[in-house]
Amino acid sequence: QGMADEIAAKVWMVSGCADEQTSADVSDVMSFGLPTDVGPGGAGGACTSAMAHKVTQNKQWAWGELLSEMRTDLRVKKYTQIPQLSSSYNLSLSEPVNFKAETVPVEKTKALLIGINYVGHAQGVLSGCHNDVDTWTSIIKGKGFNPNAITILKDDGMATPPTRANIEQAMMRMVQSAQPGDALFMQYSGHGSQVKDVSGDEASGLDQCLVPMDYQKSGVIIDDWLLDNVVKKLPANVTLFAVMDCCHSGTILDLPYTVVLNEAAAQQYAQNPAMMLPTNPDFLKKHKKKLAVVAAAGAAGCCVGGPAGCIAAMCAAVCGMAVTDHVQKQREAQAATV
């Protein structure tokens, strides 16, 4: 009960893979059977392709059905990644998938779409992330989202570049402008990685993170920041539908309930299509830690507030993308001043 109280909005997130997995690119998204009028074709993310193939069909999906079908498509095409679903509330897998409620008018919808191919980088260049943005643009327009309220960040030389500052600012603008009754959509395609958890609230000892185009200079965006500055800042009676198509993205928003539809979970779902999402133990740990801080501060007669802290250390991003020693020292110096 206390966990749900920390998040006022209703949030759903589909991740391309579990935290410990990597997410693949597809050389030809049409191999997944996407309609020809959805997206530009060519390369794209495996998660986006599998999900787009399903949600463009004239069918009302339940969450469990959607995950199961995505998992099947990926396995048939020899992809090992397993899609993951997370939610801000104790969701049943029999609940219908809706990008927005039918009663939400188009003027109450907004979207943020981010695609990073790492153009011009010496290593870690991707080919399908810009196309993923185009695919999701087409899909959400068809789902009733306002085409004039879609913010796009791509490193294509034309759109707003997806630097760390621009990504964080775009997310915060979406959150700060949200009003009760709004339906929001957020998508990210690019590299995901893991860094050392310096706050001690991850069982794995690692924080999941997004990797902006300027990560070598500006660093990464960790899950703690996304939880505190996006998820928890959304007002009540707002919905956010997020799709995170990147490596290590399973709990990138740190939502309190989550399921990886692996073999065991798939069998459970087959036996009980109304099964509820299990609790995310890392969110529970963060919640208990916060309560302990508040209790200790209250006992000392203190007021709790201010910055949550800085990233004190970073690891090299997977896929061969190294964070320089210069940035490491810079981040440590910043943390030392907090």
Disulfide bonds with the S-S distance in Angstrom:
none
